[in-house]
Each structure stands twice: as C-alpha cells, then as structure tokens.
Amino acid sequence: MSGGMLALVSLGPGDPAYIVPAAQQALAAAEVVVGYQGYLEQARPLLRPGQEVRAWPIGSEVKRAEEAVTLAEAGRRVAVVSGGDVGIYGMAAPVFEVLRQRGWDGRCPEVAVYPGVTALQAAAARLGAPLGHDFCAISLSDLLTPWPVIERRLVAAAWADFVIALYNPRSRRRPDHLRRALGIIARYRQPETPVAFARNVARPDESVRLTTLAEADPAWADMLTLVIVGNSESYALAERMVTPRGYTGKPAGAEPSAPPHPGVETVYPVVLTRVAGAPVVVVGGGQVAERKVRGLLAVGARVRVVSPEATEAIRAWAAEGRLVWEPRPYRSGDLLGTRLAFAATNRREVNAQVAREAAELGVLCNVADAPEEGDFHLPAVWRGEGVVVAVSTAGADPARARAVRDRLAVVLSETDAEG
Ligand SMILES: C[S@@+](CC[C@H](N)C(=O)[O-])C[C@H]1O[C@@H](n2cnc3c(N)ncnc32)[C@H](O)[C@@H]1O
C-alpha cells in the first residue's frame, strides 16, 4: 500500500503555546496520533474530533515506534508525538531504528520531523541566558547507556568547561546519579558555580531554583526536572543565570598541584596485564619518546604519537601502520579516552601541561623530565622464560635500577640454565 505518512511531532515542554505552528499543522493533519499517554494529554487541546488516538504507557518506545511504522506502511497518516523536541531523547531515533530494520527506502512511508522547544531551551528562557556560550546535554539515565560512558562524558564536558544540561537527572530507580554527576563536575568547577533546577517548565506547577554547585541538593530533582550547571564564567543575577558570550579572564577552576616526589617506600608496584590494545598517547617524538614507544609496541599497545617532529623509527612505525603519528603540537583534549600518557617532549612547559591534564582526566601519566609530576615510572626490566623482573628506584636513579637489574639478570640466567 502507498501514501502512508509518518510525522514525528515535537510537543514542546508543556504549554501548547510552545508547540511551533508547523508541528501543530502536522498534528491536525494526522489520522492517527501515537504517543506516551502523558504527552497525549499535553496535546489534547490540539487534537481534533475523529482522530484516532493510540496512547501508550511510559517506557514502551520501541513498541510505539513499531506500531506507528506499521500503520504508516499500511497507508495511514500517522503522527508520533514526543514532549520537548522529538529528536532529543525522544521518539525520532526509535522510529528511524524501526525503519532501518524494515529496509525503509526513504520514500515510503513519507517521513517528516517537526522540531520543537526542548526542555533545555524552555528552562534556559526562564533563567535568562545560561546558554550564552558552548553547552552540551547529558542524560543521566543508564537504561540504555552504561554508567561508565555517562561518567566519561561528564568528565569530558566538565573538563572542557561546557555549560552542562542534565536530562533525566534522578528517579526512584536511580536516586544517586545526580549526586555522582555533580561530584564529578565539582572536580573541575568552583563551588560558587551557578546551578539551576528547572522543574515542570511551561507546565502549571513550574518551579525554577537557582543555587550553587556547593549548595545544590540532588534531592531537589526528579524526572520532571532539568538541571543546568554553568561554566567557569557563568554568574547569578537577580535569580537569573547568565553565561557570557566570551571569556573574561577569570581563572577556570582550581589547578591540581603536583604531589611531592615519592620515595621507594611509598611506591606501589603493579604489573599492567592488559596493555595490548589499550589506547596510549605518547607526547613527543625524540629519542626518549621512541624508547617508550618501542616498549609499548612490544606489548601490543594502541599507540598515538603527538609531536611535530619524529625520529626515523617512529616515522617508519607510522608508515607501517603500527602506530598513529599526529605531526602537530600537543593540544588540550589529546588525552581524552586514553589509558596511559607519556609526556616525553624536550619542552618543560608541554610536559607539565600533559601531566596536569592527565591528572585532571584521571589518566595515568609518565613524565620523562620530572618523574615526580607523573603517576608511574618505567622500571628496569629483565624478561626470562615465564618471568619478568622489574627494578625501580622510584625514578630517582634509573642507572642504579639498571645496574641492579643486570646483576639479577646474571644470577637468574644462571639459575634458569641450571634448572
Ligand atoms: C526522556 S527526556 C525527554 C526530553 C524531551 N524530548 C525534550 O526535548 O525536552 C525527559 C527529561 O527531559 C526533561 N524535561 C522534559 N520536559 C521538561 C520540563 N517541562 N521541565 C523540566 N524538564 C523537562 C527532564 O529532565 C526529563 O527527565
């Protein structure tokens, strides 16, 4: 059957006045309206008599999408509705998933998406101008996204100084997510950073509460709340939140201080057993970096070298596809997603920056020219049949570590030969 039509319609945050005219027309033109019962209630004033309404309980998105696609495939004019914007944590993605599974050709049924006012925009309007600079949205629901992925995004967004909007901040099933999220963000923002709790925006019982990161109580949020955390420049003004369009030179968060040099009595030797395939960044392309890279390639690490220059060996490994060489200076963000970092340039300030940013991201770092700034040293190693011996002076005296290693190697080789 042909002629079917699927309109993905955004209902805005609540008040029908926030449904854009194009979406209203699409809704009026539909024969069948499919959606979560709460949202259908919200759209009730715009539905016309004679329209078939298929209301679904919460949490049945895929089934809803399947029903809507089936109806449209049968030639019906169907509207699928979502609160806020249909494309933002809404029904658009599940509908397209179903279309993909059914081998949709892009024409039949005809599909059109009608955008709307998402909760973030509605809350921002109430607050004044919290989104005056770069911002991002992160959902704290781990129903479809593993929590470690959510944490990684929180770290990246907080570290990069985005204004952060938290959708799905807290529910009965996951009462602790918002507290954990604010805790992560607080590692990168000052305690006085403005935070807003916008609940039921554009609905009859709307409430907006402005506070600070230090004072924010996660218990104020529920599933009807959107939380906005300002960036390092955001400020409160007469119960409003403003994020300037640019940076005014205010310091962006506390600088983590380097720990004192650990003596051997405080080192905690570990053996990394899963370096094969792990993403590792080596910053620097000289002889020191080459030595680190050689050892990493030997155990199968996924190495990325960031350096404007590189030794012959590093260039050759890159040409063979054994590592990725990015021939450019180090820049902030290069360590995101990496497991280990090596600061091995001949420039002190670059190595210090790498060490600082690794610490901010929780990435373990080795700092060639200032071992005490990093988290680990590479010991002198001897590998025998089924055994590895590592000797460390906690980075204080590598020559001595090598000498001890060599003496042990002689003894161990003899023992092995005898055994
Ligand atoms: C599944 S998401 C749906 C988002 C929706 N598609 C949108 O664009 O706003 C549900 C979350 O959106 C936020 N939300 C939706 N409507 C809201 C409103 N009127 N006021 C405050 N937050 C709202 C809440 O964080 C809620 O937990």
The ligand as an SDF file (V2000), in Angstrom:
LIG
                    3D

 27 29  0  0  0  0  0  0  0  0999 V2000
   13.1560   11.4310   28.0330 C   0  0  0  0  0  0  0  0  0  0  0  0
   13.6600   13.1020   28.2420 S   0  0  0  0  0  0  0  0  0  0  0  0
   12.6940   13.8520   27.0110 C   0  0  0  0  0  0  0  0  0  0  0  0
   13.2660   15.1630   26.5560 C   0  0  0  0  0  0  0  0  0  0  0  0
   12.3950   15.8760   25.5580 C   0  0  0  0  0  0  0  0  0  0  0  0
   12.3250   15.1820   24.2910 N   0  0  0  0  0  0  0  0  0  0  0  0
   12.8600   17.3000   25.3470 C   0  0  0  0  0  0  0  0  0  0  0  0
   13.3220   17.6110   24.2410 O   0  0  0  0  0  0  0  0  0  0  0  0
   12.7890   18.0730   26.2780 O   0  0  0  0  0  0  0  0  0  0  0  0
   12.8490   13.5150   29.7310 C   0  0  0  0  0  0  0  0  0  0  0  0
   13.6360   14.5480   30.5460 C   0  0  0  0  0  0  0  0  0  0  0  0
   13.5040   15.8280   29.9190 O   0  0  0  0  0  0  0  0  0  0  0  0
   13.4800   16.8410   30.8960 C   0  0  0  0  0  0  0  0  0  0  0  0
   12.2070   17.5760   30.7410 N   0  0  0  0  0  0  0  0  0  0  0  0
   11.2620   17.3570   29.8170 C   0  0  0  0  0  0  0  0  0  0  0  0
   10.2880   18.2660   29.9100 N   0  0  0  0  0  0  0  0  0  0  0  0
   10.6160   19.0860   30.9210 C   0  0  0  0  0  0  0  0  0  0  0  0
   10.0040   20.2310   31.5210 C   0  0  0  0  0  0  0  0  0  0  0  0
    8.8410   20.7060   31.0660 N   0  0  0  0  0  0  0  0  0  0  0  0
   10.6290   20.8230   32.5540 N   0  0  0  0  0  0  0  0  0  0  0  0
   11.8170   20.3610   33.0060 C   0  0  0  0  0  0  0  0  0  0  0  0
   12.4240   19.2810   32.4870 N   0  0  0  0  0  0  0  0  0  0  0  0
   11.8270   18.6590   31.4590 C   0  0  0  0  0  0  0  0  0  0  0  0
   13.6120   16.1550   32.2590 C   0  0  0  0  0  0  0  0  0  0  0  0
   14.9850   16.1290   32.5930 O   0  0  0  0  0  0  0  0  0  0  0  0
   13.1370   14.7550   31.9410 C   0  0  0  0  0  0  0  0  0  0  0  0
   13.6770   13.8150   32.8560 O   0  0  0  0  0  0  0  0  0  0  0  0
  1  2  1  0
  2  3  1  0
  2 10  1  0
  3  4  1  0
  4  5  1  0
  5  6  1  0
  5  7  1  0
  7  8  2  0
  7  9  1  0
 10 11  1  0
 11 12  1  0
 11 26  1  0
 12 13  1  0
 13 14  1  0
 13 24  1  0
 14 15  1  0
 14 23  1  0
 15 16  2  0
 16 17  1  0
 17 18  1  0
 17 23  2  0
 18 19  1  0
 18 20  2  0
 20 21  1  0
 21 22  2  0
 22 23  1  0
 24 25  1  0
 24 26  1  0
 26 27  1  0
M  CHG  2   2   1   9  -1
M  END
$$$$
